[in-house]
Amino acid sequence: MTGRIRLSGTNLERAADHNQRVTLHAIRVNGSLTRIDLANITGLTPPAIANITKRLLGEGLIAEAGRRRGGRGQPPTKLVINPDACFSVGVNIDRDHITIVIVNFLGHTIARVSREVEFALPADVGDFYRASIDGLIDGAGIDRGRIVGVGVAIPDDLGLVDLPGRPAAYAEWETANLEALFAEPLRLPVFVENDAAAAAMGELQLGRGQSCASFFYILISSALGGGLVVDGAYFRGAHGRSGELGFLLADDGAGGRSQVQNYVSLSGLSHPLAAAGFDIVAMLDAAGEDARIEPVVDRWIEEAVRRLAEPVVAINCLINPAAILIGGRLPGRYVDRLAARLNADLAERATNVPVIAPVERAVLSADAPAVGAAILPFSHFLLPKPGALWKAPAEAGGTEAPGAAWAAI
């Protein structure tokens, strides 16, 4: 998108919190704005913007960053987000790893630790978190008083989905108290979200969501998840289970049908890797640089495309997203290869579909669930609620159709 994003504020009484969130997010999304820009973008009056930006400056959430040149008279001052205004912790729990990140207010990861472990139990995850978090904070050199919360991204039914190797004790996750698990040592609010939803929400705030109103997010993890963003808001469905791509059935190549995630997942990839003498950790470490692993992954990609094609056609027909984004722990070059092959296959075979959305690598990819989880506290305390919509006006050069609108999570 070439133009700035336009947000709809309100000058109604008792809306100060809403307007402050919208103004802050406008600066965050656009990088830098003047007060005149903010008034034009939000629709708020110049006096309202002056008062809001004074509060934001006083709270240290934004900073002044020089003056914009090129016009007549006194050049206006540019306002930017203070990346060190606050921080957040994000945790991604999955069947094959635990990842912890600390992000600044711009969503940039400033500290990270990950542990490859199969079917870690709640006590194991809690121990790893408590053993790691102080070192991450100290290593990043941040004031722990500026950490606003902990976000946790975890698959739905983590302890119930019967993947190969799952121990019986893994069912403990269905009754685990995640708020208590991450209460110490920071004693901060804990926000819990489905991993694919967290990844999609992170992409909405920090990635393609800034220029793409509606998209479907495919998360390739130990299983296969999906997240749906419609007009800038994450769509959960009637029971909070929208986007469950992995449970769809597809041709299994042997005359039957099986769940897509049985093959299109890191668990599915582990089988051909094991047959060739490798494992997932070796593949992740090599990140496309080991010539012995490349043919195995190439064959897996070809089969993954065949199994994904039918579900992706359904997504296009039923949802009509602007893009289908792929993220997860699969190395970026493999995601790019999978997306390219899927695009080529759809162009060749899905000739009956009115519109085919491009398949692309998500901006947030490898640590998307953890980073998306870390954004949850920011969204709760500082960013616009779902009712705060913004749109790209035609005069600003927006690429979306007229009337397309976004909403922050």
Long-range contacts (C-beta under 8 A, 24 or more apart in sequence): 1-210, 1-211, 1-392, 1-397, 1-398, 1-399, 2-396, 2-397, 2-399, 3-392, 3-393, 3-395, 3-396, 3-397, 3-398, 4-30, 4-33, 4-37, 4-41, 4-396, 5-29, 5-30, 5-41, 5-210, 5-390, 5-391, 5-392, 5-396, 5-398, 5-406, 6-41, 6-42, 6-390, 6-391, 6-392, 6-393, 6-396, 7-41, 7-42, 7-43, 7-384, 7-388, 7-389, 7-390, 8-42, 8-43, 8-388, 8-389, 8-390, 8-391, 9-42, 9-43, 9-44, 9-48, 11-44, 11-45, 11-48, 16-52, 18-384, 18-385, 18-388, 19-44, 19-48, 19-52, 20-52, 20-55, 20-56, 21-382, 21-383, 21-384, 21-385, 21-388, 22-384, 22-388, 22-390, 23-49, 23-52, 23-53, 23-56, 24-56, 24-61, 24-62, 24-81, 24-382, 24-383, 25-383, 25-384, 25-388, 25-408, 26-390, 27-62, 27-79, 27-80, 27-81, 28-81, 28-105, 28-106, 28-383, 29-210, 31-80, 32-65, 32-78, 32-79, 32-80, 33-78, 33-79, 34-68, 34-76, 34-77, 34-78, 34-79, 35-76, 35-77, 35-79, 36-76, 38-79, 41-390, 53-79, 59-85, 60-85, 61-85, 61-86, 61-105, 61-382, 81-105, 81-106, 83-108, 84-142, 84-146, 85-146, 86-146, 86-147, 86-148, 86-378, 86-382, 87-140, 87-142, 87-146, 87-147, 87-148, 88-147, 88-148, 88-149, 88-150, 88-151, 88-374, 88-375, 88-376, 88-377, 88-378, 89-133, 89-147, 89-149, 89-150, 89-151, 89-186, 89-188, 89-374, 90-150, 90-151, 90-152, 90-153, 90-198, 90-367, 90-369, 90-370, 90-371, 90-372, 90-373, 90-374, 90-375, 90-376, 91-129, 91-150, 91-151, 91-152, 91-153, 91-182, 91-370, 91-373, 92-152, 92-153, 92-154, 92-195, 92-198, 92-367, 92-369, 92-370, 92-373, 93-120, 93-125, 93-152, 93-153, 93-154, 93-158, 93-195, 94-154, 94-155, 94-158, 94-195, 94-221, 94-222, 94-369, 95-119, 95-155, 95-158, 95-163, 95-166, 95-170, 95-222, 95-223, 95-267, 96-221, 96-222, 96-266, 96-267, 96-280, 97-222, 97-329, 98-125, 98-128, 98-129, 99-367, 99-369, 99-370, 100-128, 100-129, 100-132, 100-133, 100-136, 100-370, 101-367, 101-370, 101-371, 101-374, 102-136, 102-137, 102-140, 102-142, 102-147, 102-374, 103-371, 103-374, 103-375, 105-378, 107-202, 107-205, 107-206, 107-371, 107-374, 107-375, 107-378, 109-367, 109-371, 110-140, 110-142, 111-136, 111-137, 111-139, 111-140, 112-136, 112-367, 112-370, 116-280, 116-281, 118-165, 119-165, 119-166, 119-167, 119-170, 121-169, 121-170, 121-172, 121-173, 122-172, 122-173, 122-176, 122-181, 125-181, 126-181, 126-182, 129-181, 129-182, 130-184, 130-185, 133-185, 133-186, 134-185, 144-186, 147-186, 147-188, 148-188, 148-189, 148-377, 148-378, 148-381, 148-382, 149-188, 149-189, 149-190, 149-191, 149-376, 149-377, 149-380, 149-381, 150-182, 150-186, 150-188, 150-189, 150-190, 150-191, 150-377, 151-190, 151-191, 151-192, 151-193, 151-198, 151-372, 151-373, 151-374, 151-375, 151-376, 151-377, 152-178, 152-182, 152-190, 152-191, 152-192, 152-193, 152-373, 153-193, 153-194, 153-195, 153-197, 153-198, 153-199, 153-369, 153-370, 153-372, 153-373, 154-178, 154-192, 154-193, 154-194, 154-195, 155-194, 155-195, 155-196, 155-221, 155-222, 155-223, 155-225, 156-194, 156-241, 161-223, 163-222, 163-223, 163-267, 164-267, 188-377, 189-377, 189-380, 191-373, 191-376, 191-377, 191-380, 193-372, 193-373, 193-376, 194-225, 194-227, 194-240, 195-219, 195-221, 195-225, 195-369, 196-225, 196-226, 196-227, 196-243, 196-369, 197-227, 197-234, 197-236, 197-243, 197-372, 198-368, 198-369, 198-372, 198-373, 198-375, 198-376, 199-225, 199-227, 199-327, 199-328, 199-362, 199-364, 199-368, 199-369, 199-372, 200-227, 200-228, 200-229, 200-234, 200-243, 200-372, 201-227, 201-234, 201-372, 201-375, 201-376, 201-379, 201-409, 202-364, 202-368, 202-369, 202-371, 202-372, 202-373, 202-374, 202-375, 203-229, 203-325, 203-327, 203-362, 203-363, 203-364, 203-368, 203-372, 204-229, 204-232, 204-234, 204-406, 204-408, 204-409, 205-375, 205-378, 205-379, 205-383, 205-408, 205-409, 206-363, 206-364, 206-371, 206-375, 207-325, 207-362, 207-363, 207-364, 208-323, 208-325, 208-360, 208-362, 208-363, 209-406, 210-406, 211-399, 211-400, 212-322, 212-323, 212-400, 213-322, 213-400, 213-404, 213-405, 213-406, 214-319, 214-320, 214-321, 214-322, 214-404, 215-321, 215-322, 215-323, 215-324, 215-325, 215-357, 216-243, 216-315, 216-319, 216-321, 216-323, 216-324, 216-325, 216-357, 217-243, 217-325, 217-326, 217-327, 217-362, 218-245, 218-324, 218-325, 218-326, 218-327, 218-328, 219-327, 219-328, 219-368, 219-369, 220-264, 220-265, 220-266, 220-326, 220-327, 220-328, 220-329, 220-330, 220-335, 221-265, 221-266, 221-328, 221-329, 221-369, 222-265, 222-266, 222-267, 223-261, 223-265, 223-267, 224-260, 224-261, 224-264, 224-265, 228-319, 228-321, 229-321, 230-319, 231-404, 231-405, 231-406, 231-407, 232-389, 232-390, 232-405, 232-406, 232-407, 232-408, 233-386, 233-407, 233-409, 234-409, 245-311, 245-315, 248-310, 248-311, 248-314, 250-306, 250-307, 250-308, 250-310, 250-311, 251-306, 251-307, 251-310, 252-307, 253-303, 253-306, 260-307, 260-308, 260-311, 263-303, 263-304, 263-307, 264-304, 264-307, 264-308, 266-328, 266-329, 266-330, 268-300, 268-304, 269-297, 269-300, 269-330, 272-296, 272-299, 272-300, 283-331, 284-329, 284-331, 287-331, 287-332, 287-333, 288-331, 288-333, 288-334, 297-334, 298-337, 301-334, 301-337, 301-338, 301-341, 302-341, 304-338, 305-338, 305-341, 305-342, 305-345, 306-345, 308-342, 309-342, 309-345, 309-346, 309-349, 309-350, 312-342, 312-346, 312-359, 313-346, 313-350, 313-353, 315-357, 316-350, 316-353, 316-355, 316-356, 316-357, 317-353, 317-354, 320-355, 320-357, 321-357, 322-357, 322-400, 323-357, 323-358, 323-359, 323-360, 324-357, 324-358, 324-359, 324-360, 325-359, 325-360, 325-361, 325-362, 326-359, 326-360, 326-361, 326-362, 326-365, 327-361, 327-362, 327-364, 327-365, 327-366, 327-368, 328-365, 328-366, 328-368, 329-366, 331-366, 332-361, 332-365, 332-366, 335-361, 335-365, 336-361, 375-409, 376-409, 379-408, 379-409, 383-408, 383-409, 384-408
